[in-house]
Amino acid sequence: MHAIAGGRDVVRPLLAGSLPDEPRRVLHAVWHMVTADMVLAAAALIWLALRDRPGSDTIAWLLAAHFVAYSAVFLAVSLAASWSKPLLRLPQWMLLLPVAVLAAVGAA
């Protein structure tokens, strides 16, 4: 979802924008870093779901915190903006928070 839908809605307009080349390329790289981060986190959650090993709960709690932090960033940025209906303008937190909750449930 991040790489495909977000690429169309966020990355293409970003690359076509009038930002100077260096910050534009940094934002492009960060976009792909987040994609890699989410793929690795998903792989870790799947691995944890399939194997019961010592320390798995700690990893699951860290991944839950990871997704809570992502959700918090989107909520903070949304609420800091002077938008109407700020919770709906950047709805990514609505997708990230359930992952955090499910990882926490799995860890508990």
ZADO-1210 file (C-alpha; in nm, 4 decimals, padded with zeros to 6 digits):
<atoms>
<atom x="00.0000" y="00.0000" z="00.0000" code="MET" pos="1"/>
<atom x="00.2752" y="00.2442" z="00.0979" code="HIS" pos="2"/>
<atom x="00.4882" y="00.1869" z="-00.2096" code="ALA" pos="3"/>
<atom x="00.2086" y="00.1668" z="-00.4673" code="ILE" pos="4"/>
<atom x="-00.0757" y="00.3981" z="-00.3604" code="ALA" pos="5"/>
<atom x="00.1534" y="00.6393" z="-00.1790" code="GLY" pos="6"/>
<atom x="00.3907" y="00.6451" z="-00.4715" code="GLY" pos="7"/>
<atom x="00.1155" y="00.7692" z="-00.6952" code="ARG" pos="8"/>
<atom x="-00.0394" y="01.0154" z="-00.4484" code="ASP" pos="9"/>
<atom x="00.2722" y="01.1438" z="-00.2715" code="VAL" pos="10"/>
<atom x="00.6003" y="01.0631" z="-00.4456" code="VAL" pos="11"/>
<atom x="00.5038" y="01.1581" z="-00.8025" code="ARG" pos="12"/>
<atom x="00.3779" y="01.5059" z="-00.7016" code="PRO" pos="13"/>
<atom x="00.6800" y="01.5484" z="-00.4748" code="LEU" pos="14"/>
<atom x="00.9238" y="01.4700" z="-00.7552" code="LEU" pos="15"/>
<atom x="00.7349" y="01.6938" z="-00.9959" code="ALA" pos="16"/>
<atom x="00.7306" y="01.9821" z="-00.7463" code="GLY" pos="17"/>
<atom x="00.9473" y="02.2898" z="-00.7331" code="SER" pos="18"/>
<atom x="01.1600" y="02.1966" z="-00.4322" code="LEU" pos="19"/>
<atom x="01.5337" y="02.2231" z="-00.4868" code="PRO" pos="20"/>
<atom x="01.6870" y="01.8975" z="-00.6096" code="ASP" pos="21"/>
<atom x="01.8709" y="01.7950" z="-00.2915" code="GLU" pos="22"/>
<atom x="01.5789" y="01.8157" z="-00.0431" code="PRO" pos="23"/>
<atom x="01.3508" y="01.6586" z="-00.3042" code="ARG" pos="24"/>
<atom x="01.5870" y="01.3604" z="-00.3405" code="ARG" pos="25"/>
<atom x="01.6290" y="01.3312" z="00.0374" code="VAL" pos="26"/>
<atom x="01.2509" y="01.3129" z="00.0796" code="LEU" pos="27"/>
<atom x="01.2364" y="01.0555" z="-00.2015" code="HIS" pos="28"/>
<atom x="01.5024" y="00.8447" z="-00.0282" code="ALA" pos="29"/>
<atom x="01.3251" y="00.8746" z="00.3078" code="VAL" pos="30"/>
<atom x="01.0041" y="00.7600" z="00.1405" code="TRP" pos="31"/>
<atom x="01.1752" y="00.4409" z="00.0272" code="HIS" pos="32"/>
<atom x="01.3432" y="00.3961" z="00.3664" code="MET" pos="33"/>
<atom x="00.9978" y="00.3936" z="00.5269" code="VAL" pos="34"/>
<atom x="00.8818" y="00.1382" z="00.2695" code="THR" pos="35"/>
<atom x="01.1776" y="-00.0858" z="00.3583" code="ALA" pos="36"/>
<atom x="01.1120" y="-00.0327" z="00.7292" code="ASP" pos="37"/>
<atom x="00.7492" y="-00.1373" z="00.6939" code="MET" pos="38"/>
<atom x="00.8372" y="-00.4464" z="00.4894" code="VAL" pos="39"/>
<atom x="01.0927" y="-00.5539" z="00.7492" code="LEU" pos="40"/>
<atom x="00.8507" y="-00.4865" z="01.0360" code="ALA" pos="41"/>
<atom x="00.5819" y="-00.6915" z="00.8591" code="ALA" pos="42"/>
<atom x="00.8307" y="-00.9749" z="00.8060" code="ALA" pos="43"/>
<atom x="00.9248" y="-00.9624" z="01.1736" code="ALA" pos="44"/>
<atom x="00.5599" y="-00.9744" z="01.2817" code="LEU" pos="45"/>
<atom x="00.4926" y="-01.2703" z="01.0537" code="ILE" pos="46"/>
<atom x="00.8042" y="-01.4472" z="01.1847" code="TRP" pos="47"/>
<atom x="00.6890" y="-01.3855" z="01.5435" code="LEU" pos="48"/>
<atom x="00.3428" y="-01.5207" z="01.4634" code="ALA" pos="49"/>
<atom x="00.4882" y="-01.8438" z="01.3240" code="LEU" pos="50"/>
<atom x="00.7506" y="-01.9128" z="01.5910" code="ARG" pos="51"/>
<atom x="00.7378" y="-01.9173" z="01.9688" code="ASP" pos="52"/>
<atom x="01.0888" y="-01.8414" z="02.0917" code="ARG" pos="53"/>
<atom x="01.2295" y="-01.6866" z="02.4061" code="PRO" pos="54"/>
<atom x="01.2340" y="-01.3093" z="02.3751" code="GLY" pos="55"/>
<atom x="00.9604" y="-01.2989" z="02.1108" code="SER" pos="56"/>
<atom x="00.7372" y="-01.0955" z="02.3376" code="ASP" pos="57"/>
<atom x="01.0070" y="-00.8286" z="02.3747" code="THR" pos="58"/>
<atom x="01.0425" y="-00.7999" z="01.9979" code="ILE" pos="59"/>
<atom x="00.6640" y="-00.7794" z="01.9600" code="ALA" pos="60"/>
<atom x="00.6448" y="-00.5020" z="02.2231" code="TRP" pos="61"/>
<atom x="00.9189" y="-00.3096" z="02.0419" code="LEU" pos="62"/>
<atom x="00.7336" y="-00.3434" z="01.7128" code="LEU" pos="63"/>
<atom x="00.4114" y="-00.2306" z="01.8825" code="ALA" pos="64"/>
<atom x="00.5951" y="00.0757" z="02.0166" code="ALA" pos="65"/>
<atom x="00.7384" y="00.1345" z="01.6705" code="HIS" pos="66"/>
<atom x="00.3905" y="00.1547" z="01.5173" code="PHE" pos="67"/>
<atom x="00.2550" y="00.3623" z="01.8078" code="VAL" pos="68"/>
<atom x="00.5362" y="00.6100" z="01.7393" code="ALA" pos="69"/>
<atom x="00.4501" y="00.6231" z="01.3685" code="TYR" pos="70"/>
<atom x="00.0833" y="00.6804" z="01.4589" code="SER" pos="71"/>
<atom x="00.1754" y="00.9519" z="01.7078" code="ALA" pos="72"/>
<atom x="00.3823" y="01.1369" z="01.4465" code="VAL" pos="73"/>
<atom x="00.0933" y="01.1426" z="01.1998" code="PHE" pos="74"/>
<atom x="-00.1509" y="01.2509" z="01.4708" code="LEU" pos="75"/>
<atom x="00.0807" y="01.5269" z="01.5952" code="ALA" pos="76"/>
<atom x="00.1468" y="01.6607" z="01.2462" code="VAL" pos="77"/>
<atom x="-00.2246" y="01.6476" z="01.1603" code="SER" pos="78"/>
<atom x="-00.3347" y="01.8208" z="01.4790" code="LEU" pos="79"/>
<atom x="-00.0623" y="02.0876" z="01.4520" code="ALA" pos="80"/>
<atom x="-00.1895" y="02.1926" z="01.1099" code="ALA" pos="81"/>
<atom x="-00.4780" y="02.4361" z="01.0862" code="SER" pos="82"/>
<atom x="-00.6944" y="02.2029" z="00.8827" code="TRP" pos="83"/>
<atom x="-01.0613" y="02.1317" z="00.9160" code="SER" pos="84"/>
<atom x="-01.1112" y="01.7674" z="01.0164" code="LYS" pos="85"/>
<atom x="-00.7374" y="01.7212" z="01.0887" code="PRO" pos="86"/>
<atom x="-00.7743" y="01.3548" z="01.1872" code="LEU" pos="87"/>
<atom x="-00.8901" y="01.2705" z="00.8365" code="LEU" pos="88"/>
<atom x="-00.6350" y="01.4741" z="00.6388" code="ARG" pos="89"/>
<atom x="-00.3473" y="01.2345" z="00.7145" code="LEU" pos="90"/>
<atom x="-00.5306" y="00.9087" z="00.7867" code="PRO" pos="91"/>
<atom x="-00.2158" y="00.6934" z="00.7989" code="GLN" pos="92"/>
<atom x="-00.2450" y="00.6732" z="01.1769" code="TRP" pos="93"/>
<atom x="-00.5709" y="00.4803" z="01.1298" code="MET" pos="94"/>
<atom x="-00.3765" y="00.2048" z="00.9542" code="LEU" pos="95"/>
<atom x="-00.0686" y="00.2124" z="01.1769" code="LEU" pos="96"/>
<atom x="-00.2404" y="00.2125" z="01.5156" code="LEU" pos="97"/>
<atom x="-00.4262" y="-00.1179" z="01.4652" code="PRO" pos="98"/>
<atom x="-00.0943" y="-00.2843" z="01.3780" code="VAL" pos="99"/>
<atom x="00.0434" y="-00.1540" z="01.7081" code="ALA" pos="100"/>
<atom x="-00.2592" y="-00.2816" z="01.8986" code="VAL" pos="101"/>
<atom x="-00.2461" y="-00.6246" z="01.7344" code="LEU" pos="102"/>
<atom x="00.1288" y="-00.6548" z="01.8003" code="ALA" pos="103"/>
<atom x="00.0684" y="-00.5627" z="02.1661" code="ALA" pos="104"/>
<atom x="-00.2133" y="-00.8175" z="02.1920" code="VAL" pos="105"/>
<atom x="00.0175" y="-01.0793" z="02.0448" code="GLY" pos="106"/>
<atom x="00.2947" y="-00.9827" z="02.2871" code="ALA" pos="107"/>
<atom x="00.0586" y="-01.0031" z="02.5842" code="ALA" pos="108"/>
</atoms>
